Amino acid sequence: MPEGPEIHRAANKIRKALEGKVIHDIEITVPRYLERTSDFIGKKVLKVEARGKAMLIHFDSFVMYSHNQLYGRWTVNRKDTAPKKWNRSLRIALTTDKHTCRLWSATDILLMEPWELTGHPYLEKLGPDVVISETTVEQLITHMSQKKFQRRRLKTLLLDQGFFAGVGNYLRSEILFTSSLHPDRTVASLSDEEKITLAQQALFLSRQSYDVPGITVDLELYDQLRDLGQSRGRARHWVFTRDELPCHRCAALILHTRPGGRRLDYCPQCQPMI
């Protein structure tokens, strides 16, 4: 599933292609909206934004909301470029005079009036977005200090978009590792210093993964590992998908778990349960 950094990068590409542009053509395969093509033709895109893992495309009288879930993906091509041939299903294609932006395989697509955004169940509960530059360490610390979070374990809480918006599977494992926190720790068990470290690492890793797509290890270490012949997928993370391999810091073997059916990897030595 795409996480916050990936959605914000996709929003940047779509923004460049659509924002301020008029829709010349549209293809919709979402059954409930088959009769809504006239709402798009000749209309200008006012704004494109990412909120957590959601994408919002604003028109004058409505907003198109989408959430990629597990398999959704956006592509942006020149208008005359044929779409990629793959096993994903086209949901919607928005075409301007120069570009076509296509959303594939997403199951959560809504056309809403602007006022409905404030009551949307996903958008309404979002916590601070860890990718955007406006979010601060102090805001995250204040947010995590709420009573409702105190007894929850970090391994489940970090996937709750009401806690830190934009964090998903790989960021969860990586943030816990660089914060030296065991996945079973609770917010209430954290010292003030640990809370600061957790907030700092959530922002740092999310923003690095946005700037340097999908890479969460130190960039110097990444270059070293690539020079040694490791693949990008093997070299880019501290612990995620590295089960049974030695920790980059202490050489202990990385452990793999699946709380709630979602992958989580950690180092038992660098992340002790204390």
N, C-alpha and C positions, 0 to 999 in steps of 0.2 A: 504493500500500500504506500503510495506517495506520502511523504511527510511534509511538514511546513516548508522547509527549504525548497523542495521540488515544486510545490504549488506556487510559491512566490516567484520562482524562476519562470514557471509557465505563465504566470500573470504578466510578467515583464514582456515576454514574447507576444502575448495576445494584445497587451496594451499598445505596443509599437505598431501592430498590424491593424487594430480596430479603433482605438480611442480617437475621437474626433472625425471618424470616417463614416460614410453612409453605406448601409447594407444594400447591395445590388441584387443579391440572390441568396436564397436559403433553402436548405434541405432538412426536413424534420422527419424522424422515424418514431418519435415518442408518441404512442397512440393517443394520449389525452390532448396533445397539442397539434395534431395533424391539420386542424382547421385554423391555426394561428399564424400561418405564413405571412398573411397581409399585415400583421402587427410589426413585422420586421422590415419589409421592403420599403426602401426610401427613408428609413429612420436612421438618425445619427447615434452612434455609441458615445455616450457622455463620459463614462468612466469605467475602468476595469480595475478590480481590486481583489486581493486574497485576504481572507480572514481565517486564520487557523489553517484548516485543510479544505476550506470552501472557496469557490470562485464566484465572484459577483460581476455581472456585466450589466451596466446601468443604461437604460434608454429613458426617454422623457417621461413615459407613463408607466413603465414596468421595469422589473429587474429579473434577469435570468440567473437563477441560483443553480450551482452544480457542486456535487461532492463526488470525487472519483471512487470512493470506497476502495475495494481491492483491485479492480481491473480497469478502472477508467483512466483515460489518458487524452490530453490535448495535443494536437499537432498543428503547426503553422507552415503553410507553403505559399509560394507564388500562385496567383490565380490560375495560371495555365499549367501548373504542375499536377500530374495525375496523383491521386492519393496512394499511399503505400498499400501494398497487397499483404495482408496478414489476417489472422483469425479473429480480430476484434470487429465488433459491430458498430457501424456508424449511428450515432444518436442525433447529432445536429451539425450542420455545416453552415458557417456564416461567411459570405463572400463580399468583399469590397471591390473597388476598381483594380486593386493590385494583389490582394491576398485572400486566402481561404483558411479559416480556423475551424478545425474539426474536433469534435468531442466524441471519443470512442468508448463504447462498453460501459459507460457510467450508468448507474441505476437510479441515482438520486438527482433528478432535474426538476426544477419548479420555475414557473413564471409567476411572479408575485408583484403586487403593487408595493411601492416603496415603504409605505407605512407598515406592511406586514413583516418587514425584516426584524423589527424590534421584538416581535413575538415568536419568531421562528425557534423551534426547540433546540437546534444546534447552535445557532448564532447567539441566542439569548444567554446561554450558559458559558460561553467561551471565557476562559481566563486570559491573562496577559499573553500576547503573542510574542514568543521568544525569538522570532526572526527579525522583526522590525526594529529599527534603531531607536525608536521612541521608548521602548520598554527598558526600564532600569533595574538594577539589582535591588534597590530599595523597594520598588513596586512588587517584585516577586517575593521578597521577604515578608512584606506586609500582607500580601495575598495568601501565602502559605501559613500565616499565623492564625487564620480563621479556625474557629472551633471545629467545623465540620471536617477538616482535613487531619486533625491531630492523631487519631487512632488508626488511620489507614496506612497500609504498607506501601512503601515507595514503588514496589514492583507493579502494583495495580494503579496507584495514584498517578504515576507519570504517563499513563495512557489515557487518563481522564482529561478531555479537552477543557474541562472547567478548571483544571489546575494550571497547567502550562500549555497554552494552545500551540499546536504545531509539532509537539513531540509524539513520535511513534516508536515502532519497535527498535530500529537501530539506534536512534538517539537515546532511547531509554537505557539500553545497555551501556552505551558509551558515556552518558552523563553520570551514571552511577559509578562507573569505573574511575573516571577522572576525578570524581568527588570522593573516592575511597569509601563508598557507602555500600553496605550489604543490601541486596534487594528486599530483605525482610524487615529492614528498619522501618520505623514509623516516624512521622513528622515530629510527634511528641518526644521521641527519644533523641532528637538532634540537638546538639549544643548550638549556641548562637554562631560560633565559628563555622560549624558544619552547614548551617542554613545559608550563611554567606557564600561558602564554597559551592553549594548546590546551585544557588542562584547564578553565581558567576559562570559556572561550567555550562549550565543550561543555555545561557546567552552566548557564550563563546563558541561552543561546539555547533549550535544551530546556525550561527552566523558564518562560521568557517565553512560549514557544509553547504551553505548558500553561495558563498563566494568562490569556493573551490569544490565543485559539485560532488557531494557524497563522501568527502574525505574528512575523517574525524581525528586521525592520528596527527602528531606534529608533522608539519610539512617536510622538515628535514629528514625525519625518520621515514616518511613515505618515499622520498627520493632514494634513500639508501636501500630500502627494500626492493624498489623497482630496479635499481642498479644490480641487485643480487639476483634478478630474474623472476621475482614474484609478480603474479598478475595484479592488475589494478584491484580486482575484487578481494584478493587475499591481503593486499598491502594497506588498504585504506582505513581499516578499523583497528581499534585497540583490542576489543574482545568479541564483538558481534560476528557471528559465523566462524569463529576461530576455536570452537570446542576441540579439546584434546590437543591443542597446540600450545607451546610455551608462551607465557605472558611476556610481553615486550619489556616489562619492568623488573619482574622477579623470577621469571622462568618457570613458575608453577603452571600446571596445566589448566587451561581455561575450562570451566564447567558449563554445561548446557542444560537449561531447564525450559519448561513450557507452561508457565502459570496461565491458566485460562485458555490454553491452546495457542498462545502467542510466544514466539521465541524470545528467550532472554539468556544471555551469556555473561559470565562474570568470573573474576579471579578470586579464588577462596583465600588467597594470602594477602592480596592488596585490598580486599574488601571484606574484612573479618566481621563476624556478627558479634558486636560487643554491647 
